[in-house]
Amino acid sequence: VLVDLETHQVFEQLSDRDKATVHAYFAQWAAEARAAVEEVTTDFWVAYHEVAADLLPRARVVGDRFHVQQHVNDALNTVRREVQRQMGPADRAWLQAHRHVLLRNEEDLDAAAAVDLEILKGYQPELDVAHTLKERLRTIYAAAPDRASAATQLADWLAAVAGSGLAALVAVGEFVARWQEPSLNYVVRRTTGGLVEGLNNKIKLGKRRACGYRK
């Protein structure tokens, strides 16, 4: 699904996400039209970045921030599950029931959930480290005033992740390090692929509702 970032209108839906399909579509555009594209926001499917580099030479390619954050949230959840497996039955059940407070944005927690979060972080140092790093990355995306400042803060974040000793976080830090250039490009204009993701979710919902239809 291809969407105009300024008008929020869908302008094309391709048959699949293969590189050849996407490349063939943009290759049909006139050179002037391709050169006029200023920014592309996408996820981290390598083919999309390669097509942009090949055919949209003047475009700033932005790695969608919500995909980065989702990877970090998944790593935090992995840490939580590892901690949970080492607990006794009662503590394990309590952590399972309150796991959502780790993944939600900290400023969105109500007073009771904020207390639960402090209990979790005080009781389990690994969860404290993982949650703090998750929130630090959110702050970089939300508050860094410019790309240079974001780059400095992200370098510090990557160092902290590498030194955390938590395998899931170290792995996601390596992912962010590989894709830090397009990730940092988000700070320039703060555009996201949220509309595309919403459309994809609607398509998936339609497919699920159609389960069982023969044609």
Order of alpha helices (4+ residues) and beta strands (2+ residues): beta-beta-alpha-alpha-beta-alpha-beta-alpha-alpha-alpha-alpha-alpha-alpha-alpha-alpha-alpha-alpha
